[in-house]
Amino acid sequence: MNIVERLSPNQDARDGSDVDMLVLHYTGMISGEAALARLCDPAAKVSAHYTIDEDGTVYAMVPEARRAWHAGLSFWAGARDINARSIGIELVNPGHEFGYRPFPAPQIQALAILSRQILDRHSIPAWRVLGHSDVAPARKDDPGELFPWEGLAAAGIGLWPRPGDDPGEAMVAPLLARYGYDPEVPLEKVVAAFQRHFRPSRVDGIADGETRTMLAGLIASCDAAKSARA
């Protein structure tokens, strides 16, 4: 893994919170260099701990002990200052606005190596490896439905559920909130974020049977992972 230092001035001290989340993004800009320039621009007021180019080059931008400004207005499991408790990784990709495309193998290989190191350093649990769209479902779509969440989970990075028993429509909102999604965001937006992560074949915000069974399986996987970790 090739790591290049490219420090961003857009950082500050953490508020004392332990790092317990890994949040993944895409850059959503026309080129990797444009993204790096913006992440280093003091006027932009955005940054990430790492950015990974499509060829697998890793840019180290903010020390992990410091707070990078990558999540913005966000929420997970009761917490709103996600930046204070997370590591943020940007993946160079034009995103939905500029020609969204699959993530190249060298990029994902570098991400897997880096993520495993981060998870080990901070003891981040699998159920707190998330996408930007998970923590900000009303605003963000990244890293999107082409991101290989299932493959990363197979490599020990994040969770990927087997379908469970259909919990019924009435349980969708409570189960999404139980996993960590913001209960104050319109349900359709939250369901779409869940689908981008766990049912990417169709992202429509409709909690159909397949979505509900994946949600039930996710909760079961999360509970089992928590029990094993206890």
Secondary structure, DSSP 4 states (H G I P E B T S, - for coil): --EEE---S-EEE--SPPP-EEEEEE--SS-HHHHHHHHT-TTT----SEEE-TTS-EEE-S-TTEEE--S-S--BTTB--GGGGEEEEEE---HHHH---PPPHHHHHHHHHHHHHHHHHHT--GGGEEEHHHH-TTT---S-TTS-HHHHHHTTSS--PPP-----GGGHHHHHHHHT--TTS-HHHHHHHHHHHH-TT--SS---HHHHHHHHHHHHHHHHHHHHH-
